Amino acid sequence: SSFALQLLNEYFEQMCEAGFRLGGTLDNYMGDGALMRFNVPRPTPDHEYAALSAAIEMNRAFAELKDYWTAISPQ
């Protein structure tokens, strides 16, 4: 449905934006996940730290997105 696609687009936008801010590169989408790479295609200093920071940021961003979806959901 178009509503499900809207939710997935919001989800991917939030997750990928967090990765991009920390130097990640989107490799591909896999179902409801996105594979991001760090240190590719260009070397990135402290790429391990950047990847971990991105994961933490993605977790936070998803919690906020979930709260938003819950708030707008018809009960």
Residue pairs with C-beta under 8 A, 6 or more apart in sequence:
7 69
8 32
10 65
11 32
11 62
11 65
12 29
12 34
14 58
14 61
14 62
14 64
14 65
15 34
15 58
15 61
15 62
16 24
16 26
16 34
16 36
17 61
18 54
18 57
18 58
18 61
19 26
19 34
19 36
19 54
19 58
20 26
21 54
21 57
22 38
22 50
22 51
22 53
22 54
22 57
23 38
23 44
23 47
23 50
24 36
24 37
24 38
24 50
24 51
24 54
25 36
25 37
25 38
25 40
25 41
26 34
26 35
26 36
27 35
27 36
27 37
28 34
28 35
29 35
36 51
36 54
38 44
38 47
38 48
38 50
38 51
38 54
39 47
44 50
